[in-house]
Amino acid sequence: MSYSDYGDNDPIYGDDLADEDRESRPRLMLMGLRRSGKSSIQRVVFHKMSPTETLFLESTSKINKDNIHSFIDFQVWDFPGQMDFFDPTFDTEAIFGEVGALVFVIDSQDDYMEALARLHSTVVAAYRVNPNITFEVFIHKVDGLSEDYKIDTQRDIQQTTTDELADAGLENVQLAFYLTSIYDHSIFEAFSKVIQKLIPQLPTLENLLNILCANSGIEKAFLFDVISKIYIATDSSPVDSQSYEICSDMIDVIIDISSIYGRAAIGAKSQAYLEDQDGQEEWSRPDIDSRSDDREASNGDNHSQAVATGSRAGSLSNLPTQTGGNHEAFSVIKMGNGTVLYLREVNKYLALICLLRAETFEKQGLIDYNVHCFKEAMDQVFELKRAERNRREMEANQQQQLNGMYDP
């Protein structure tokens, strides 16, 4: 499934976060040498391809432009590793002028000295054209390396790159380095941090999540893009990889359960979201109670027993025609170690997932009310965004009218 399947405008968010001109949407570029894993990353993260299927992908021979329609609209450009875009025939201004983030992928299992040389020349050229680019380096394919070798490789690449940029007089250029693999959650976590830098409302979203956590006793909260499992915001407490992984896995669990017990079939347009065909005011299926099910739910080193699960398979599309009832997806999973996973739909793109203690969840009414206030606050934030965009459009139209009035 591709994000391009979700092309309709979301009445709440969606295209409201896109730039006025759809061609000027934020651009994310994937660069690196041949066979470094660029296309595999794009397919796994944005097209839900299984990592094992990427073994059969052909090498990219031309620039692949992918329009991503989600909470924030942006483009992903996948550059062939053999392409020399510093050739005089290439317009570097057109290539780097509107780029929001440049992701350079390095194969950690190969000799990366040539890749570091290409990274240096790419950063130098791109920074001269567009100093506002954020540079991200994915040290990729680390799944086959030991922990000590991963750390040594990252330290070597980071130190070499920093020294070369300092010699070129670009010591102020900031690069972020990530250890990634398509066979675990690391690639999604890295892309989460990349995409967050393209969201101008990120500080406001983080502040809202901080307020929600403080007033509800929530230990950790993530705002997830449901399809890609990228989290576009979280509260200010440190991100624990294990917490992110278990929240990410919860999305898969809820989608799988909903596809089995949900009333609606999964369509081409809303494959990850269940449509409520009847528009009824009740949930399309009863709550699941699996207290008698002693299946082990293991995630990394966190072996805990799922002793209770409640899931409501509602609509994730916020249909404007529905005026009564609560059709938002909602799920609670109680783990054997006393942790509660709480999922609440925000809109057809986003879901809020929180981790809290079982004793805190006894005040579920308070938590539900605070989540409702959080969603209303998000509406207000992006209503301001829409109002500002409309104001700029009105001023531009008035200026065009004045220019036409005084043209000879």
C-alpha positions as a printed Julia matrix, in Angstrom:
408×3 Matrix{Float64}:
   0.0     0.0     0.0
   1.2     3.49   -0.8
   0.51    6.79    0.81
  -0.61    7.92   -2.62
  -3.76    5.89   -2.03
  -4.83    8.61    0.4
  -5.16   11.5    -1.98
  -8.4    13.05   -0.76
  -8.32   16.14    1.38
  -8.77   15.58    5.07
 -11.29   18.07    6.46
  -9.24   18.34    9.64
  -5.58   18.13    8.67
  -4.03   16.47    5.61
  -3.58   19.08    2.91
  -3.99   21.87    5.45
  -0.37   21.21    6.35
   0.76   21.27    2.74
   2.15   24.38    1.13
  -0.14   26.49   -1.01
   1.46   25.19   -4.17
   1.48   21.39   -4.12
   4.72   21.43   -6.13
   6.38   23.38   -3.3
   5.63   20.76   -0.64
   8.62   19.8     1.54
  11.06   17.58   -0.29
  13.04   14.74    1.25
  15.95   13.38   -0.77
  17.49    9.91   -0.46
  21.09    9.8    -1.64
  23.99    7.38   -1.38
  26.06    4.94   -3.39
  24.57    2.07   -5.37
  23.14   -0.83   -3.36
  23.32    1.13   -0.12
  19.62    0.43    0.54
  17.86    3.67   -0.44
  15.03    2.13   -2.45
  14.52   -0.59    0.15
  14.1     2.04    2.86
  11.55    3.93    0.77
   9.52    0.8     0.0
   9.53   -0.51    3.57
   8.67    2.77    5.28
   6.24    4.37    2.83
   4.87    1.42    0.83
   4.7    -1.27    3.52
   6.83   -3.72    1.58
   8.15   -6.66    3.55
  11.91   -6.34    4.18
  12.52   -9.76    2.61
  10.83   -8.65   -0.61
  13.33   -5.82   -1.06
  15.99   -8.41   -1.9
  14.42   -8.63   -5.36
  14.34   -4.88   -6.08
  16.25   -3.75   -9.13
  18.85   -1.03   -8.83
  17.42    2.47   -9.33
  18.35    3.84  -12.75
  16.6     7.23  -12.67
  15.3     9.72  -10.14
  12.2     8.28   -8.5
   9.77   10.92   -7.23
   7.17    9.74   -4.72
   4.34   12.01   -3.54
   3.46   11.22    0.07
  -0.05   12.18    1.2
  -0.37   11.96    4.94
  -0.48   14.17    8.01
   2.08   16.33    6.23
   2.33   16.26    2.44
   5.86   15.92    1.1
   7.88   14.38   -1.72
  10.54   11.68   -1.51
  13.18   11.77   -4.26
  15.25    8.6    -4.59
  18.49    9.37   -6.46
  20.4     6.62   -8.3
  23.76    6.0    -6.67
  25.61    6.13   -9.99
  24.2     9.55  -10.96
  26.69   12.42  -10.86
  24.43   15.36  -10.07
  27.5    17.66   -9.9
  27.8    17.4   -13.65
  27.41   20.87  -15.25
  24.32   19.63  -17.09
  22.49   19.29  -13.74
  20.84   22.32  -12.18
  21.9    22.11   -8.54
  19.6    25.0    -7.68
  16.61   23.02   -8.91
  17.8    19.89   -7.11
  18.56   21.36   -3.69
  16.62   24.63   -3.73
  13.41   23.32   -2.16
  14.78   20.38   -0.19
  13.68   20.15    3.43
  15.85   17.19    4.42
  18.66   15.27    2.74
  19.09   11.68    3.9
  22.42   10.13    2.92
  22.51    6.33    3.25
  25.8     4.54    3.97
  26.19    0.76    3.8
  27.89   -0.1     7.09
  28.8    -3.6     5.88
  30.85   -2.26    2.97
  33.99   -0.14    2.72
  32.46    3.28    3.35
  35.4     5.56    2.49
  34.01    6.22   -1.0
  30.61    6.89    0.54
  32.14    9.4     2.96
  33.8    11.22    0.08
  30.44   11.4    -1.73
  28.74   12.54    1.47
  31.25   15.37    1.9
  30.84   16.65   -1.67
  27.05   16.38   -1.41
  26.84   18.34    1.84
  29.17   21.06    0.56
  27.21   21.52   -2.68
  23.78   21.36   -1.07
  24.64   23.75    1.77
  25.9    26.39   -0.64
  22.62   26.27   -2.54
  20.27   25.91    0.44
  21.67   26.52    3.96
  18.3    25.56    5.48
  18.59   21.87    4.54
  18.71   19.43    7.43
  21.31   16.73    6.81
  20.64   13.19    8.06
  23.05   10.26    7.75
  21.68    6.71    7.94
  24.4     4.2     8.81
  22.42    1.38    7.29
  22.36   -2.44    7.34
  23.63   -2.63   10.93
  21.54   -5.73   11.64
  24.54   -7.9    10.73
  26.98   -6.09   13.04
  27.8    -6.62   16.69
  26.92   -3.89   19.19
  30.55   -2.88   19.69
  31.18   -2.73   15.94
  28.06   -0.58   15.45
  29.3     1.96   17.97
  32.83    1.99   16.51
  31.49    2.41   12.97
  29.23    5.29   13.94
  32.03    7.0    15.85
  34.44    6.65   12.92
  31.95    7.93   10.33
  30.85   10.83   12.51
  34.39   11.91   13.39
  35.66   11.66    9.8
  32.7    13.62    8.42
  32.98   16.33   11.07
  36.7    16.8    10.46
  36.28   17.03    6.68
  33.52   19.62    6.97
  35.62   21.64    9.43
  38.51   21.62    6.95
  36.09   22.94    4.31
  35.02   25.79    6.59
  31.59   24.27    7.27
  31.97   23.48   10.95
  28.55   25.05   11.6
  26.76   22.47    9.45
  24.89   20.05   11.71
  24.55   16.41   10.71
  22.49   13.81   12.56
  23.64   10.18   12.49
  21.4     7.12   12.93
  22.04    3.37   13.04
  19.32    1.81   10.9
  18.05   -1.47    9.52
  14.87   -2.36    7.65
  14.6    -5.57    9.69
  13.73   -3.81   12.96
  12.13   -0.6    14.22
  15.3     1.47   13.9
  14.48    2.72   10.38
  11.04    3.91   11.49
  12.44    5.62   14.56
  15.1     7.38   12.48
  12.56    8.54    9.91
  10.34    9.77   12.73
  13.05   12.21   13.79
  13.64   13.26   10.18
   9.97   13.98    9.47
   9.54   15.85   12.74
  11.98   18.49   11.51
   9.63   19.2     8.58
   6.69   20.0    10.88
   6.66   23.68   11.93
   4.02   22.99   14.61
   6.25   20.4    16.36
   7.03   22.52   19.48
   3.31   23.16   19.99
   2.46   19.48   19.6
   5.17   18.48   22.07
   3.89   21.05   24.57
   0.34   19.72   24.23
   1.57   16.18   24.85
   3.52   17.36   27.91
   0.36   18.94   29.33
  -1.63   15.78   28.59
   0.93   13.56   30.34
   1.23   15.86   33.36
  -2.53   16.07   33.92
  -3.31   12.42   33.25
  -0.45   10.56   34.92
   0.74    9.22   31.54
   4.32    8.0    31.49
   4.89    8.33   27.73
   2.77    9.52   24.8
   3.34    9.17   21.06
   1.43   10.76   18.19
   1.7     8.15   15.42
   1.14    8.29   11.69
  -0.9     5.09   11.49
   0.19    3.77    8.09
   3.95    4.29    8.29
   4.21    3.86   12.09
   6.31    7.02   12.2
   5.7     9.09   15.31
   5.41   12.74   14.39
   5.57   14.01   17.99
   6.13   12.81   21.54
   6.4    14.38   24.97
   9.67   15.75   26.31
  10.61   12.67   28.36
  13.42   10.58   26.82
  12.34    8.17   24.09
  12.93    4.55   25.08
  13.32    2.35   22.01
  11.46   -0.45   23.73
   8.5     1.84   24.46
   8.4     2.97   20.83
   8.54   -0.61   19.58
   5.68   -1.83   21.75
   3.51    1.14   20.73
   4.36    0.55   17.08
   3.46   -3.13   17.42
   0.16   -2.15   19.01
  -0.88   -0.48   15.77
  -0.29   -3.74   13.89
  -2.27   -5.69   16.5
  -5.27   -3.35   16.33
  -5.29   -3.28   12.53
  -5.07   -7.09   12.38
  -7.87   -7.56   14.92
 -10.02   -4.96   13.2
  -9.56   -6.62    9.82
 -10.87   -9.89   11.32
 -13.72   -8.67   13.51
 -14.57   -5.34   11.88
 -17.81   -5.09    9.93
 -16.36   -3.33    6.91
 -14.04   -4.91    4.39
 -10.73   -3.23    3.82
 -10.88   -1.13    0.68
  -8.16    0.11   -1.61
  -8.52    3.63   -0.32
  -8.62    2.92    3.42
  -6.79   -0.33    3.87
  -5.54    0.49    7.34
  -8.75    2.07    8.48
 -12.14    0.45    8.91
 -15.16    2.21    7.44
 -18.42    2.04    9.39
 -20.72    1.22    6.49
 -24.0     1.67    8.33
 -23.24    4.96   10.04
 -24.65    3.51   13.25
 -24.02    5.17   16.57
 -22.68    2.0    18.16
 -19.32    0.36   17.58
 -19.23   -2.12   14.73
 -18.27   -4.94   17.07
 -18.32   -5.72   20.81
 -15.28   -5.15   22.98
 -12.76   -7.96   23.07
 -12.0    -9.33   26.5
  -9.13  -11.81   26.44
  -8.56  -12.21   30.16
  -8.72  -15.97   29.74
  -6.19  -15.92   26.94
  -2.72  -16.57   28.3
  -0.78  -15.78   25.17
   2.65  -14.29   25.68
   3.19  -10.85   24.16
   6.92  -10.44   23.91
   8.76   -7.41   22.55
  12.53   -7.42   22.67
  13.57   -7.98   26.28
  10.15   -7.04   27.59
   8.4   -10.38   28.13
   5.0    -9.57   29.56
   1.67  -11.26   29.42
  -1.28   -9.66   27.7
  -3.99  -10.32   30.24
  -6.72   -8.05   28.94
  -7.48   -6.36   25.67
 -10.33   -4.06   24.79
 -10.67   -2.94   21.19
 -13.33   -1.05   19.33
 -13.12   -1.16   15.57
 -14.58    2.18   14.64
 -14.02    4.4    11.64
 -10.68    6.15   11.25
 -11.85    8.59    8.64
 -13.77   11.25   10.61
 -16.57   11.21    8.09
 -18.23   14.65    8.15
 -21.67   13.12    7.46
 -21.69   11.37   10.82
 -23.34   13.62   13.35
 -24.08   11.26   16.21
 -22.14    8.76   18.25
 -18.44    8.17   18.69
 -16.91    6.46   15.66
 -13.27    6.93   16.62
 -11.04    3.9    17.0
 -10.2     3.12   20.62
  -8.21    0.32   22.21
  -6.76   -0.61   25.58
  -4.25   -3.41   26.17
  -3.35   -4.32   29.75
   0.0    -6.05   30.11
   0.94   -8.52   32.8
   3.68   -6.22   34.16
   1.14   -3.57   35.16
   1.56   -1.4    32.06
  -1.47   -0.21   30.1
  -1.34    0.69   26.39
  -4.0     3.23   25.49
  -4.77    4.02   21.83
  -7.12    6.73   20.66
  -7.77    7.88   17.11
  -7.05   11.55   16.47
  -7.99   11.68   12.78
  -7.75    9.42    9.76
  -3.96    9.84    9.68
  -3.01    9.98   13.35
  -3.42    7.93   16.49
  -2.43    8.81   20.05
  -0.79    5.94   21.96
   0.03    6.31   25.65
   1.81    4.15   28.2
   0.65    4.35   31.81
   0.38    2.3    34.97
  -2.68    0.18   35.71
  -3.48    2.14   38.87
  -3.43    5.38   36.87
  -5.84    3.92   34.32
  -8.43    3.5    37.06
  -9.21    7.16   36.37
 -10.07    6.43   32.74
 -12.8     9.05   32.68
 -10.26   11.76   33.45
  -7.89   10.42   30.81
 -10.63   10.28   28.17
 -11.62   13.87   28.94
  -8.02   15.12   28.76
  -7.5    13.33   25.44
 -10.64   15.03   24.13
  -9.21   18.41   25.21
  -5.92   17.51   23.51
  -7.7    16.81   20.23
  -9.61   20.1    20.45
  -6.34   21.94   21.04
  -4.84   20.31   17.96
  -7.85   21.48   15.95
  -7.23   25.03   17.12
  -3.54   24.88   16.23
  -4.21   23.87   12.66
  -7.2    26.17   12.36
  -4.72   29.0    12.86
  -2.62   27.44   10.11
  -5.59   27.42    7.75
  -6.51   31.0     8.65
  -2.96   32.19    7.99
  -2.9    30.41    4.64
  -6.23   31.93    3.64
  -4.97   35.38    4.62
  -1.87   35.0     2.44
  -3.97   33.77   -0.47
  -6.29   36.77   -0.12
  -3.37   39.19   -0.05
  -1.85   37.52   -3.12
  -5.16   37.77   -5.01
  -5.53   41.43   -4.08
  -2.01   42.14   -5.26
  -2.7    40.42   -8.57
  -5.83   42.51   -9.02
  -3.89   45.7    -8.32
  -1.16   44.69  -10.74
  -3.75   44.02  -13.42
  -5.48   47.33  -12.74
  -2.35   49.4   -13.35
  -0.93   47.44  -16.26
  -0.78   49.65  -19.39
